[in-house]
Amino acid sequence: MDIHTIHVEHALLLGLYTFLTLINSRLHLTSKGVHWFPIYNLCAFMGAVLIALRGHIPDPISIVAGTVFFPIGYVFLHRSLTEFFDRGAYQSRIQIGLVLIALASAIQYGVLQPNTQIRLIVYSLVLATQVALSARFVFREATGYLRVAGSLMGVVLSMLVANNIIRALGTTVYGAPANYLRSGSLLAWSILEVSVLQGAVTVAFVWMTAATLREDLRQQASTDPLTGVLNRRAVELVAERAIAFSQSNRYPFSVILIDLDRFKQINDSLGHQFGDATLVAVVRCLQRELRKEDILARIGGDEFVVLLSNTNRTAALETAERLRNALEQLTIVHGQTSATISASFGLAQLEHSTRDWDHLISNCDKALYSVKAGGGNLVATT
């Protein structure tokens, strides 16, 4: 296999990668940065095609355009990654500056004063710097559910950096080879690895978008779409784990059940949009008064529950009273309409006799019923 065949194969593979990433972008239209990624592949594909056509088209076009398309592609790759992690056009000026260096080098040492060795060294170092910036960014930003997929992207980009540095060092030591495949294993592997690594970049990005989709689905399944807090099913799972942990470690654990007073009247008299605004305002008010480790969930139309880890009944009563006062002072404003709200609170502490979550929330419900029967806007405990 000669070098021309390698270039043609590289171009065909990049064409396939471009097609695949276009499909991926259509499947993940809501994912940030996904629309930039096919442009990266397209630029790499165009550069590979021009290099493969060397000898069949004028050298200035093949050398200058073929050389510059790759660093332009890496600008779009970097933009895709920075937008994906919600950092916008981070480091774009640096990336564009590196493209200008590659362009100036291609014109100077590819057309005006041909010197393949200097051109390849500058070109390789520019690409290495571009990709290193992207790799560093991904390693720093890939956390949480994106840690695995992002780390894969960072590793692949790091290997591309190493590939370009090897090519720059090999060209410095051995000169510009007429045929990489006959210039020793170091340079031969550098050209062969490029196709594999660029394919791996595509795989890593698709994995990242898939991880984001899975997280979105998980969030939708576990959170209330209106208020953004946990829903009934999710809080039941969290509560069961918290109960098991508290029982095994003998930590106190308390639960507060909250029911808004006369919420149906708000919906009937002011409309469901105002009712929705009320629920959102109530959640924000409660969140401001709770600790970071406390868990708030919406378990019904106007019913909420708060899980208080490492909290006994006395402390839970203080928390509930603080929440009641905060809601009593809350004014909900939606459009030109405003209203106030109050809530009833029933709480219970995990006891030795408590069997499970259903038993514990039932105790809260009993306390809440006594408050509702008395007119509401009070706190009661079992």
VOSEKOL-877091 format. One record per residue: y, x negated, z of N, C-alpha, C in turn. Coordinates in steps of 0.2 Angstrom, whole numbers, padded with zeros to 4 digits, always signed. Example, Ala and Ser with C-alpha at 12.3 -4.5 7.8 and 13.67 -1.06 7.14 Angstrom:
REM VOSEKOL-877091
-0028-0066+0039-0022-0062+0039-0016-0066+0039;-0011-0064+0035-0005-0068+0036+0000-0064+0039;
REM end
This chain:
REM VOSEKOL-877091
-0006-0004+0000+0000+0000+0000+0006-0004+0000;+0011-0003-0005+0017-0007-0005+0023-0004-0001;+0028-0007-0001+0034-0005+0003+0037+0001+0000;+0037+0002-0007+0040+0008-0010+0036+0014-0008;+0029+0013-0008+0025+0019-0006+0027+0021+0001;+0028+0016+0006+0029+0018+0013+0036+0022+0013;+0041+0020+0009+0047+0023+0009+0046+0030+0006;+0042+0031+0001+0041+0038-0002+0038+0043+0003;+0033+0040+0007+0029+0043+0012+0034+0045+0018;+0038+0041+0020+0043+0042+0025+0048+0048+0023;+0050+0048+0017+0054+0053+0014+0051+0060+0014;+0045+0060+0012+0041+0066+0012+0040+0069+0019;+0038+0064+0024+0037+0066+0031+0044+0069+0034;+0049+0066+0032+0056+0068+0035+0058+0075+0032;+0056+0076+0026+0057+0083+0023+0053+0088+0026;+0047+0086+0028+0043+0091+0032+0046+0092+0039;+0048+0087+0042+0051+0088+0049+0057+0092+0048;+0061+0091+0043+0067+0096+0042+0065+0103+0042;+0060+0104+0038+0058+0111+0037+0055+0114+0043;+0052+0110+0047+0049+0113+0054+0055+0114+0059;+0060+0110+0059+0065+0111+0063+0070+0116+0061;+0070+0118+0055+0074+0124+0053+0070+0130+0055;+0064+0130+0055+0060+0136+0058+0061+0136+0065;+0061+0131+0068+0062+0131+0076+0069+0133+0078;+0074+0131+0074+0081+0134+0075+0081+0141+0074;+0078+0144+0069+0078+0151+0068+0074+0155+0074;+0069+0152+0077+0065+0155+0082+0069+0154+0089;+0074+0150+0090+0077+0149+0096+0085+0149+0095;+0087+0154+0092+0094+0155+0090+0099+0154+0096;+0096+0157+0102+0101+0157+0108+0101+0150+0112;+0096+0145+0110+0096+0139+0113+0102+0135+0111;+0105+0132+0116+0111+0128+0114+0109+0121+0110;+0113+0119+0105+0112+0113+0102+0106+0113+0096;+0102+0119+0096+0097+0119+0092+0099+0119+0084;+0105+0121+0083+0107+0122+0076+0109+0115+0073;+0110+0110+0078+0112+0103+0075+0106+0099+0074;+0100+0101+0076+0094+0096+0076+0092+0096+0068;+0091+0102+0065+0089+0101+0058+0094+0097+0053;+0100+0097+0055+0105+0092+0052+0103+0085+0053;+0101+0083+0059+0099+0076+0060+0093+0075+0055;+0088+0079+0055+0083+0078+0051+0084+0078+0043;+0089+0082+0041+0091+0082+0034+0095+0076+0033;+0099+0073+0037+0102+0067+0035+0097+0061+0035;+0092+0061+0040+0087+0056+0039+0083+0056+0033;+0082+0063+0031+0078+0064+0025+0082+0061+0019;+0088+0063+0018+0092+0061+0013+0093+0053+0012;+0093+0050+0018+0094+0043+0018+0087+0040+0016;+0081+0043+0018+0075+0040+0016+0074+0041+0008;+0076+0047+0006+0076+0048-0002+0080+0043-0006;+0086+0041-0003+0090+0036-0007+0087+0029-0007;+0084+0028-0001+0081+0021+0000+0074+0021-0005;+0071+0026-0005+0065+0027-0009+0066+0026-0017;+0072+0028-0018+0075+0028-0025+0078+0021-0027;+0078+0017-0023+0081+0010-0024+0077+0007-0030;+0081+0005-0035+0079+0002-0042+0079+0008-0047;+0080+0014-0045+0080+0019-0050+0087+0022-0050;+0091+0021-0045+0098+0023-0045+0102+0017-0044;+0109+0017-0045+0113+0011-0044+0113+0009-0037;+0112+0002-0036+0111-0001-0029+0117+0001-0024;+0123+0001-0026+0128+0003-0021+0127+0010-0018;+0124+0015-0022+0123+0021-0020+0117+0021-0015;+0112+0018-0017+0106+0017-0013+0107+0013-0006;+0111+0008-0007+0112+0004-0001+0117+0007+0004;+0123+0009+0001+0128+0012+0006+0126+0018+0008;+0125+0023+0004+0123+0030+0006+0117+0030+0010;+0111+0027+0007+0105+0027+0011+0105+0024+0018;+0110+0019+0018+0111+0015+0025+0114+0020+0030;+0120+0023+0027+0124+0027+0032+0121+0034+0034;+0117+0037+0030+0114+0043+0031+0111+0043+0038;+0107+0038+0040+0103+0037+0046+0108+0037+0052;+0113+0033+0053+0118+0034+0058+0121+0040+0059;+0123+0043+0053+0126+0050+0053+0121+0055+0056;+0115+0054+0054+0110+0059+0057+0109+0058+0065;+0110+0052+0067+0109+0051+0074+0115+0054+0078;+0121+0054+0075+0127+0058+0078+0125+0065+0079;+0122+0068+0074+0120+0075+0075+0114+0076+0080;+0110+0071+0080+0105+0071+0086+0108+0071+0092;+0113+0066+0093+0116+0066+0100+0120+0072+0101;+0123+0075+0097+0127+0081+0098+0122+0087+0100;+0116+0087+0096+0111+0092+0098+0109+0092+0105;+0108+0085+0107+0105+0084+0114+0111+0086+0119;+0117+0084+0118+0122+0085+0123+0124+0092+0123;+0123+0096+0118+0124+0103+0118+0119+0107+0122;+0113+0104+0120+0107+0107+0123+0107+0107+0131;+0110+0101+0134+0111+0101+0141+0118+0103+0143;+0121+0107+0139+0127+0110+0141+0133+0105+0142;+0133+0099+0138+0138+0094+0139+0143+0094+0133;+0142+0098+0128+0147+0099+0122+0147+0092+0118;+0153+0090+0116+0153+0084+0112+0154+0078+0116;+0150+0077+0121+0150+0071+0125+0148+0065+0121;+0153+0060+0121+0152+0053+0118+0152+0053+0110;+0155+0059+0108+0155+0060+0100+0159+0054+0097;+0165+0052+0100+0169+0047+0097+0166+0041+0097;+0162+0039+0102+0158+0033+0102+0153+0033+0096;+0149+0038+0095+0144+0039+0090+0148+0038+0083;+0153+0042+0082+0157+0041+0076+0159+0034+0074;+0162+0031+0079+0164+0024+0079+0158+0019+0076;+0152+0021+0079+0147+0017+0077+0145+0018+0070;+0146+0024+0067+0144+0026+0060+0149+0022+0056;+0155+0022+0058+0161+0018+0054+0159+0011+0053;+0156+0008+0059+0154+0001+0059+0148+0000+0054;+0144+0005+0054+0138+0004+0049+0141+0005+0042;+0145+0010+0041+0148+0011+0034+0152+0004+0032;+0156+0001+0036+0160-0005+0034+0155-0010+0033;+0150-0011+0037+0145-0016+0035+0141-0015+0029;+0139-0009+0027+0136-0008+0021+0140-0009+0015;+0146-0007+0015+0151-0009+0010+0152-0016+0009;+0154-0020+0015+0155-0027+0015+0149-0031+0012;+0144-0030+0016+0138-0034+0015+0133-0031+0010;+0134-0025+0007+0129-0022+0003+0132-0022-0004;+0139-0022-0005+0142-0021-0011+0147-0027-0013;+0152-0028-0008+0157-0033-0009+0155-0040-0009;+0152-0042-0003+0149-0049-0002+0142-0048+0000;+0137-0046-0005+0130-0045-0003+0127-0050+0002;+0125-0048+0007+0121-0052+0012+0116-0047+0016;+0110-0047+0013+0105-0042+0016+0104-0044+0023;+0104-0050+0025+0102-0052+0032+0107-0049+0037;+0114-0050+0036+0119-0048+0040+0119-0040+0040;+0118-0037+0034+0118-0030+0034+0113-0027+0038;+0107-0030+0038+0101-0027+0041+0102-0028+0049;+0105-0034+0051+0106-0035+0058+0111-0030+0061;+0117-0029+0058+0122-0025+0060+0119-0017+0060;+0116-0016+0055+0113-0009+0054+0108-0007+0060;+0104-0012+0061+0099-0011+0066+0102-0011+0073;+0107-0015+0074+0110-0015+0081+0114-0008+0082;+0117-0006+0076+0121+0001+0077+0116+0006+0079;+0110+0007+0075+0106+0012+0077+0103+0011+0084;+0102+0005+0086+0099+0004+0093+0104+0007+0098;+0110+0005+0097+0116+0007+0101+0116+0015+0102;+0116+0018+0096+0117+0025+0095+0111+0029+0099;+0105+0026+0098+0099+0030+0101+0099+0028+0108;+0101+0022+0110+0101+0020+0117+0106+0025+0121;+0111+0027+0118+0116+0031+0121+0113+0038+0122;+0109+0040+0117+0105+0047+0118+0100+0047+0123;+0096+0041+0123+0090+0040+0128+0093+0040+0135;+0098+0037+0136+0101+0036+0143+0104+0043+0145;+0107+0047+0140+0109+0053+0142+0104+0058+0144;+0098+0058+0140+0093+0063+0141+0089+0061+0148;+0088+0055+0149+0085+0053+0155+0089+0055+0161;+0096+0055+0161+0100+0057+0166+0100+0064+0167;+0100+0068+0162+0101+0075+0162+0095+0079+0163;+0089+0076+0161+0083+0080+0161+0080+0081+0168;+0081+0087+0171+0079+0088+0178+0076+0095+0178;+0073+0096+0184+0070+0103+0184+0064+0104+0179;+0065+0110+0176+0059+0112+0172+0059+0108+0165;+0065+0105+0164+0065+0100+0158+0063+0093+0159;+0061+0092+0165+0060+0085+0167+0054+0082+0163;+0049+0085+0162+0043+0082+0158+0045+0082+0150;+0047+0087+0147+0049+0087+0140+0055+0083+0139;+0060+0082+0143+0066+0078+0142+0064+0071+0143;+0059+0069+0148+0057+0062+0149+0053+0060+0142;+0049+0064+0139+0046+0063+0133+0051+0061+0128;+0056+0065+0127+0061+0063+0122+0064+0057+0124;+0066+0055+0130+0069+0049+0132+0064+0043+0131;+0058+0044+0132+0053+0038+0130+0053+0037+0123;+0053+0042+0119+0052+0041+0111+0059+0038+0109;+0064+0040+0111+0071+0037+0109+0071+0030+0112;+0068+0028+0117+0068+0021+0120+0064+0017+0115;+0058+0020+0113+0054+0016+0108+0058+0015+0101;+0062+0020+0099+0066+0019+0093+0071+0013+0094;+0074+0013+0100+0079+0008+0102+0075+0001+0101;+0069+0000+0104+0065-0006+0104+0063-0008+0097;+0062-0003+0093+0060-0004+0086+0066-0007+0082;+0072-0004+0083+0078-0007+0080+0080-0014+0082;+0079-0015+0089+0080-0022+0091+0075-0027+0089;+0069-0025+0088+0064-0029+0085+0066-0031+0078;+0068-0026+0074+0070-0027+0067+0076-0032+0067;+0081-0031+0071+0087-0035+0071+0084-0043+0073;+0080-0043+0078+0078-0050+0080+0074-0053+0075;+0069-0049+0072+0065-0052+0066+0069-0054+0060;+0074-0050+0059+0078-0052+0053+0082-0058+0055;+0085-0059+0061+0088-0065+0063+0084-0071+0062;+0078-0071+0065+0074-0076+0065+0071-0078+0058;+0068-0073+0054+0064-0074+0048+0069-0073+0042;+0075-0070+0043+0079-0068+0037+0077-0061+0035;+0080-0059+0029+0079-0052+0027+0073-0053+0022;+0068-0049+0024+0062-0049+0020+0062-0045+0014;+0059-0048+0008+0059-0044+0002+0054-0038+0003;+0049-0040+0007+0044-0035+0008+0041-0035+0016;+0043-0030+0020+0042-0030+0027+0034-0030+0028;+0030-0028+0023+0023-0028+0025+0020-0035+0024;+0024-0039+0021+0021-0046+0020+0026-0051+0024;+0029-0049+0029+0033-0053+0033+0031-0054+0040;+0025-0053+0041+0022-0054+0048+0021-0047+0051;+0017-0047+0056+0015-0040+0060+0021-0037+0063;+0026-0041+0066+0032-0039+0070+0036-0034+0065;+0038-0037+0059+0042-0033+0055+0038-0027+0051;+0032-0029+0050+0028-0024+0047+0027-0017+0051;+0026-0018+0057+0025-0013+0062+0031-0009+0063;+0037-0013+0063+0043-0009+0064+0045-0004+0059;+0043-0005+0052+0044+0000+0047+0039+0005+0047;+0033+0004+0049+0028+0009+0050+0029+0013+0055;+0032+0011+0061+0033+0015+0067+0038+0020+0066;+0043+0019+0062+0049+0023+0061+0047+0030+0060;+0042+0031+0055+0040+0038+0053+0037+0041+0059;+0032+0038+0063+0029+0041+0068+0034+0043+0074;+0039+0038+0075+0043+0040+0081+0048+0045+0079;+0050+0046+0073+0055+0051+0071+0051+0058+0071;+0045+0058+0069+0041+0064+0070+0040+0066+0078;+0039+0060+0082+0039+0062+0089+0045+0064+0092;+0051+0062+0089+0057+0065+0091+0058+0073+0090;+0055+0075+0084+0055+0082+0082+0050+0086+0087;+0044+0083+0089+0039+0086+0093+0043+0087+0100;+0046+0081+0103+0049+0082+0109+0054+0087+0110;+0058+0088+0104+0064+0093+0104+0061+0100+0104;+0056+0101+0100+0052+0107+0100+0050+0109+0107;+0047+0104+0110+0044+0105+0117+0050+0107+0122;+0055+0104+0121+0061+0105+0125+0063+0112+0124;+0064+0115+0118+0066+0121+0117+0061+0126+0120;+0054+0125+0119+0049+0129+0121+0049+0129+0129;+0051+0124+0132+0052+0124+0140+0057+0128+0142;+0063+0128+0138+0068+0132+0140+0067+0140+0139;+0063+0141+0133+0061+0148+0132+0056+0151+0138;+0052+0146+0140+0047+0148+0146+0051+0150+0152;+0056+0145+0153+0061+0146+0159+0065+0153+0159;+0067+0154+0153+0071+0160+0152+0066+0166+0153;+0060+0166+0151+0056+0172+0152+0054+0172+0159;+0053+0167+0163+0052+0167+0170+0057+0170+0174;+0063+0168+0172+0069+0171+0175+0070+0178+0174;+0069+0180+0168+0069+0187+0166+0064+0191+0170;+0058+0188+0171+0053+0192+0175+0054+0192+0183;+0058+0187+0185+0059+0187+0192+0066+0189+0195;+0070+0190+0191+0077+0192+0193+0079+0199+0191;+0084+0201+0195+0087+0208+0193+0092+0207+0188;+0092+0210+0182+0096+0208+0176+0103+0210+0178;+0105+0215+0182+0112+0216+0183+0115+0212+0188;+0112+0210+0194+0115+0206+0199+0113+0199+0199;+0108+0197+0196+0105+0190+0195+0101+0188+0201;+0100+0192+0206+0096+0190+0212+0089+0191+0211;+0084+0189+0215+0077+0191+0214+0076+0198+0214;+0071+0200+0210+0069+0207+0210+0063+0208+0215;+0061+0215+0215+0056+0216+0220+0050+0212+0220;+0047+0211+0214+0040+0208+0213+0041+0200+0215;+0047+0197+0213+0048+0190+0215+0049+0189+0222;+0053+0194+0226+0054+0193+0233+0047+0194+0237;+0043+0198+0234+0037+0199+0238+0033+0193+0238;+0033+0189+0232+0029+0183+0232+0032+0178+0236;+0039+0177+0236+0042+0172+0241+0041+0174+0248;+0041+0180+0250+0040+0183+0257+0033+0181+0259;+0028+0182+0255+0021+0181+0257+0020+0174+0259;+0023+0169+0255+0023+0162+0256+0027+0160+0262;+0033+0163+0263+0037+0162+0269+0033+0164+0276;+0030+0170+0275+0026+0172+0281+0021+0168+0283;+0017+0166+0278+0011+0161+0279+0014+0154+0282;+0019+0152+0279+0022+0146+0282+0024+0146+0289;+0028+0152+0291+0031+0153+0297+0025+0154+0302;+0020+0158+0300+0014+0159+0305+0010+0152+0306;+0009+0148+0301+0006+0142+0302+0010+0137+0306;+0016+0137+0306+0021+0132+0309+0024+0135+0315;+0023+0141+0316+0026+0144+0322+0034+0144+0322;+0036+0145+0316+0044+0146+0315+0046+0153+0315;+0051+0155+0318+0053+0162+0318+0055+0164+0311;+0054+0170+0309+0056+0172+0302+0058+0180+0303;+0064+0181+0300+0067+0188+0301+0069+0191+0294;+0069+0197+0293+0070+0201+0287+0075+0206+0288;+0080+0207+0284+0085+0212+0285+0085+0216+0278;+0084+0223+0280+0084+0228+0274+0091+0231+0274;+0094+0232+0268+0101+0234+0267+0101+0240+0263;+0104+0246+0264+0104+0251+0260+0112+0254+0260;+0115+0254+0254+0122+0256+0254+0122+0263+0255;+0128+0265+0259+0129+0272+0261+0133+0276+0256;+0130+0282+0254+0133+0286+0250+0134+0283+0243;+0130+0279+0241+0130+0276+0234+0130+0281+0228;+0126+0286+0229+0125+0291+0224+0131+0295+0223;+0135+0296+0228+0142+0299+0227+0147+0295+0223;+0146+0288+0223+0150+0284+0219+0148+0284+0212;+0142+0284+0211+0139+0285+0204+0141+0292+0201;+0141+0297+0205+0142+0304+0202+0150+0305+0201;+0154+0302+0206+0161+0304+0205+0165+0299+0201;+0163+0292+0201+0166+0287+0198+0163+0284+0192;+0156+0286+0191+0153+0284+0185+0148+0278+0186;+0143+0278+0182+0138+0273+0183+0141+0266+0181;+0146+0265+0177+0149+0258+0176+0152+0256+0183;+0155+0260+0186+0158+0258+0192+0153+0257+0197;+0147+0261+0197+0142+0260+0201+0139+0253+0200;+0138+0251+0194+0135+0244+0192+0140+0239+0195;+0147+0240+0194+0152+0235+0197+0151+0235+0204;+0150+0240+0208+0149+0240+0215+0143+0236+0217;+0137+0237+0214+0131+0233+0215+0133+0225+0214;+0136+0223+0209+0138+0216+0208+0142+0214+0213;+0147+0218+0215+0152+0215+0220+0149+0215+0227;+0144+0219+0228+0140+0219+0235+0136+0213+0235;+0133+0211+0230+0129+0205+0230+0133+0199+0231;+0139+0198+0227+0143+0193+0228+0146+0192+0235;+0147+0198+0238+0150+0198+0245+0144+0195+0250;+0138+0198+0249+0133+0196+0253+0131+0188+0252;+0131+0186+0246+0130+0179+0245+0135+0174+0248;+0141+0176+0249+0146+0172+0252+0145+0171+0259;+0142+0176+0262+0141+0176+0270+0134+0173+0272;+0130+0172+0267+0123+0169+0268+0123+0162+0268;+0118+0159+0271+0116+0152+0270+0113+0150+0264;+0113+0144+0262+0110+0142+0255+0103+0144+0255;+0099+0143+0261+0092+0144+0262+0090+0151+0262;+0095+0155+0264+0093+0163+0264+0092+0165+0257;+0088+0170+0257+0086+0173+0250+0088+0180+0250;+0091+0182+0245+0094+0189+0244+0090+0192+0238;+0088+0198+0238+0085+0201+0233+0087+0209+0232;+0087+0211+0226+0088+0218+0225+0081+0222+0224;+0079+0226+0228+0072+0229+0228+0072+0236+0226;+0078+0239+0225+0079+0246+0223+0085+0247+0220;+0087+0254+0218+0094+0255+0215+0099+0253+0220;+0100+0254+0226+0105+0252+0230+0102+0249+0237;+0096+0246+0236+0093+0243+0242+0092+0236+0241;+0094+0232+0246+0093+0225+0246+0089+0222+0252;+0087+0216+0251+0083+0213+0257+0085+0206+0257;+0086+0203+0263+0087+0196+0265+0082+0193+0269;+0079+0188+0266+0074+0184+0270+0078+0178+0274;+0077+0178+0280+0080+0173+0285+0075+0168+0288;+0074+0162+0285+0069+0158+0287+0071+0154+0293;+0067+0153+0298+0068+0149+0304+0074+0153+0308;+0074+0159+0308+0079+0163+0311+0075+0169+0316;+0077+0169+0322+0074+0174+0327+0079+0180+0326;+0076+0185+0330+0079+0192+0330+0087+0192+0332;+0088+0188+0337+0095+0187+0339+0100+0185+0334;+0098+0179+0331+0102+0176+0326+0102+0181+0320;+0097+0184+0318+0097+0189+0313+0101+0195+0314;+0102+0197+0320+0107+0203+0322+0114+0200+0320;+0115+0194+0322+0122+0191+0321+0123+0191+0314;+0119+0189+0310+0119+0189+0303+0121+0195+0300;+0116+0200+0302+0117+0207+0299+0124+0210+0301;+0126+0209+0307+0133+0212+0309+0138+0208+0305;+0138+0202+0303+0143+0199+0299+0143+0201+0292;+0137+0203+0289+0136+0206+0283+0139+0213+0283;+0138+0217+0288+0140+0224+0288+0148+0224+0288;+0151+0219+0292+0158+0219+0293+0161+0217+0286;+0158+0212+0282+0160+0210+0276+0160+0215+0271;+0155+0219+0271+0155+0225+0266+0160+0230+0268;+0161+0231+0274+0165+0236+0276+0173+0235+0274;+0174+0228+0274+0181+0226+0272+0181+0225+0264;+0176+0226+0261+0176+0225+0253+0179+0230+0250;+0183+0229+0245+0186+0233+0240+0184+0232+0233;+0180+0237+0230+0178+0236+0223+0183+0239+0218;+0185+0235+0214+0190+0236+0208+0186+0236+0202;+0187+0241+0198+0184+0241+0191+0189+0245+0187;+0192+0242+0182+0197+0245+0178+0203+0247+0182;+0205+0253+0182+0210+0256+0186+0208+0259+0193;+0202+0259+0194+0199+0262+0199+0197+0257+0205;+0197+0259+0211+0195+0255+0217+0192+0260+0222;+0188+0257+0226+0184+0261+0231+0181+0256+0236;+0179+0258+0242+0176+0254+0247+0169+0256+0248;+0166+0252+0252+0158+0254+0253+0156+0252+0260;+0151+0255+0262+0148+0252+0268+0140+0252+0267;+0137+0250+0272+0130+0249+0272+0126+0250+0278;+0120+0252+0278+0116+0252+0284+0111+0247+0284;+0109+0244+0290+0105+0238+0291+0099+0239+0295;+0093+0238+0293+0088+0238+0298+0084+0231+0297;+0082+0228+0303+0079+0222+0303+0073+0221+0308;+0069+0216+0306+0063+0215+0310+0062+0208+0310;+0058+0205+0315+0056+0198+0316+0049+0198+0315;+0046+0193+0312+0039+0192+0311+0036+0191+0318;+0031+0195+0320+0028+0195+0326+0020+0192+0325;+0017+0191+0331+0010+0189+0330+0006+0195+0327;+0008+0201+0329+0004+0207+0326+0006+0209+0319;+0011+0206+0316+0013+0207+0309+0007+0205+0305;+0005+0210+0301-0001+0208+0296+0001+0205+0290;+0006+0208+0287+0008+0205+0280+0015+0207+0279;+0017+0206+0272+0024+0208+0270+0025+0215+0271;+0020+0219+0268+0021+0227+0269+0022+0229+0276;+0019+0226+0280+0020+0228+0288+0027+0226+0290;+0029+0220+0288+0036+0218+0291+0041+0222+0288;+0041+0224+0281+0046+0227+0278+0046+0235+0280;+0040+0237+0282+0039+0244+0285+0043+0244+0292;+0043+0239+0296+0046+0239+0302+0054+0239+0301;+0056+0235+0296+0063+0235+0294+0065+0243+0292;+0061+0246+0288+0062+0252+0285+0063+0257+0291;+0059+0257+0296+0059+0261+0302+0066+0260+0305;+0068+0254+0306+0075+0253+0309+0080+0256+0305;+0080+0255+0299+0085+0257+0294+0085+0265+0294;+0080+0268+0295+0080+0276+0295+0084+0278+0301;+0083+0275+0306+0087+0277+0312+0094+0276+0311;+0096+0271+0308+0103+0270+0306+0106+0276+0301;+0102+0277+0296+0104+0282+0291+0104+0289+0294;+0100+0290+0299+0100+0297+0302+0106+0298+0307;+0109+0292+0309+0115+0292+0313+0121+0292+0309;+0121+0292+0303+0127+0292+0299+0128+0285+0295;+0124+0280+0296+0125+0274+0293+0130+0269+0295;+0131+0263+0292+0136+0258+0293+0135+0255+0300;+0129+0254+0302+0127+0251+0308+0121+0246+0307;+0119+0243+0312+0113+0238+0312+0108+0240+0317;+0102+0240+0316+0097+0242+0320+0091+0238+0319;+0087+0237+0325+0081+0232+0324+0075+0236+0328;+0069+0234+0326+0063+0237+0329+0062+0233+0336;
REM end
